Amino acid sequence: MPPVPPSGPPPPRRGASAELLARVPKLLDAMRSVGSGLELRDTLNRICRTAADLAHARYAAIGVIDAEGDGLAEFVHHGVDEATARRIGYLPDGRKGLLGSLVRDPEPVRLTDLTEDPRSCGFPEHHPPMRSFLGVPIHVQGEVFGNLYLTDKRAGEPFDEYDLAMVRVLATEAGIAIGNARLYEAAQQRERWIDGSVAVTTALLSGGDMDEALQVVAEQARRLSGARAGIVLLPAEGGGLEIVAVAARHPTLSPIHICRCR
C-alpha cells in the first residue's frame, strides 16, 4: 500500500528564505500587472509603477538604450511629479555617471548610498535627493533593451538581497511584456501603412480633383509618420519646388499654403 502524503502545506525547500517566499504572492501580482497591456509606452510606465510598489521604492525609472548602445534614447520615470520634472528641465542621456556605467556594463547594481559611489556625478538643480539605489538590466529577445532603476526605500533602509531577487524576476517578465508590446506596435504600424496606401492609391486613381488627392497624400504621410505636419511638394515652373498640400495636426495650419522653395 503506497504511503499517504502528509496533510497541510509542504515544508519549505532547503535553503529557501522564509522572507523571500513570503514575497512571492506579491511578485506574482506584479508580474500579472506588468503583462496586462500591449501599448509600449503604457507598458514601460506600468513596469515602473509595479517595480516601485514591489520594492517599496519612492522612485523608479527605465532607461531605454539607444541604437548605438552608448546612451539612452528614452527615460521613463515614476515618483517625480510633473512640476519637479519641469524644474529639472532635462532627462538623463545615459552617457556619464552611474547611469552611463550601467549602459556600458548592464549588470545588477545595489548601493546603500549612490552619492558615495565613484561613478556618480551628482544631481542637477531641483532634483530630489536620493540615496539607496537598485539597478537591473532588462533583456528583450536576448538583447539588452535598457535598465530598470529604483531609488530610496520608503522606510529609509537600503535595498536588500530580497529586493534584488524580486526585481530581477520582474525585469525578466518586463522583457517579455516589452517584446509583446513591440510586436503589437509593429503589427499596428503595418496595418496603418496598408490602410494609408489604400487611401492614397484610391485618391490618386479615382479621377477626381487633384488637389483633394494630394491633400489625402499629405494627411496619410503625416498620420503614418506621427508628424505634426505632412507636406507635398511638386516641381514648380521656372525651377524649385512648390508646396501644393499641407496637412497639419494643429487646426490653424490646416489650409493649403502655396509658396515657392528655391
Salt bridges, closest charged atoms under 4 A:
GLU19 OE2 - ARG23 NH2 2.91
ASP29 OD1 - ARG32 NH2 2.20
ASP66 OD2 - ARG95 NH2 3.38
ASP70 OD1 - ARG95 NH1 3.13
GLU74 OE2 - ARG41 NH1 2.17
GLU82 OE1 - ARG86 NH1 3.97
ASP113 OD2 - ARG131 NE 3.86
ASP117 OD1 - ARG119 NE 2.82
GLU125 OE2 - HIS126 NE2 3.70
GLU157 OE2 - LYS153 NZ 3.87
ASP160 OD2 - ARG23 NH2 3.43
ASP163 OD1 - ARG23 NH1 2.78
ASP163 OD2 - LYS153 NZ 3.04
GLU219 OE2 - ARG222 NH2 3.04
